[in-house]
Amino acid sequence: MHDHLPDGADRTVISAHYAEIALKGKNRHLFLLRLRNNMTSQLRGEPVVAVNHIESRLLLRLGDPAAALRAAAKLQRVPGIQNLSLAASVPRTGDDAADLARAGEIAAATTRRESGDARTFKVDTRRSDRAFPVPSPQISAQLGAAIVAATALPVDLHAPEFTVHVLVMKREILIFAQKLPGCGGLPVGSSGRVTVLLSGGIDSPVAAWMMMRRGCRPEFVHFYPGRGVAEADSAKIERLVAVLAGYAPQPLVLHLVPSYPYETRAVGAVEDAYDMVLFRRYMFKTAVRFARRENCQAVIAGDSVGQVASQTLPNLAAITPDIRLPILRPLIGMDKLEITALSRRIGAYNISIEPHRDCCSIRSPRPVLNARAAKLLELSEEICLDDAVEEALQTSTKLRIGPAGRVDPGQEA
């Protein structure tokens, strides 16, 4: 049975700690503003009372303690938060001795409830309010004594297995222990917009998520076999985007693009060995056009060196020799086990492994491994690849996807 917190200690505060943002200089406030806005967007519908910045953390106050666990789970999906904790708040009454005694009771209850199998502990105290008359080491010692008296757990100041954190502020004292992991990185939207080539597999959703952790807001381009969106079989793709939208403050854009503008020009004109790499060139050139049209600053691909035939170093170089927009490949040095682990972490894996007929799977199974850029440029001219790209833009379909699926424009308010 869990210990209840003493009276006057509502768990209505979530302490969200950031890390990398603290390294920013004069523009740190812009990153913090973006993080704060993203947090409140993620918690739309929750009983949020206020969000305050104290030292290197944002303290989010709730009007209902029953919402704390649910709100914390949502905040774990906000890039920019390194870790977060549910905190018990002790209002300061002006009687410092009584306030510390009450804090000791809460620290003991917190330790009983959350220490698990830990064999040692310590209390770590920080005073945001330097005017508080009791020094931090003395506060730690007093609360530590209360914990020992209540639990008989030994103190270890150097390598404790459990730590109770105390933050003394002007109006209250916060006590928290367990730290829940966050996404880390930077808040979505703080680093600009990118266009992501999204397949139905494991790699590209992970690549998109990694760029979201770097503060990028993604737009997705997915190529489907067939002539019209009715043939796109896009349900799986939309569900993958919905997973990623769960990490973003607003719905994400998905462009569904047919493959036939390329295929009608390539059939009979491109030998099988070059079909895959030339189709990949069609994909990248189309993605770049979307990126420029939508004010995105880079194209993201889920390539990893040597993972498949089209991703040999010569092929990667030959496919995009004339593209000047940056092409970023965040998975380039990762192996499949590492990528799969991240796919599971972000919640995309079970969707990614569902059967899906994508454009690349119907290309020739024996592509050239050492394509030359000059050859691909020559083939591009022969089949009028630029015309295929223009047709792709004109026949594409644009969707907006939120965590629950498609979003109509009128639903976004």
Secondary structure, DSSP 8 states (H G I E B T S, - for coil): ------TT----EEEEE-SGGGG--TTHHHHHHHHHHHHHHHTTTS-EEEEEEETTEEEEEES-GGGHHHHHHHHTTSTT--EEEEEEEEE--S-HHHHHHHHHHHHHHHHHHH-TT---BEEEEEESSTT-SS-HHHHHHHHHHHHHHHH---B-SSS-S-EEEEEE-SSEEEEE---EE---SB-TTSS-EEEEE--SSSHHHHHHHHHHHBT-EEEEEEEESSSSGGGS--HHHHHHHHHHHTTSSS-EEEEEEESHHHHHHHTTTS-HHHHHHHHHHHHHHHHHHHHHHTT---EE----TTSSGGGSHHHHHHHSTT--S-EE-TTTT--HHHHHHHHHHHT-HHHHTS----TGGGS-SS--SS--HHHHHHHHHHTTHHHHHHHHHHT-EEEEEETTEE--GGG--
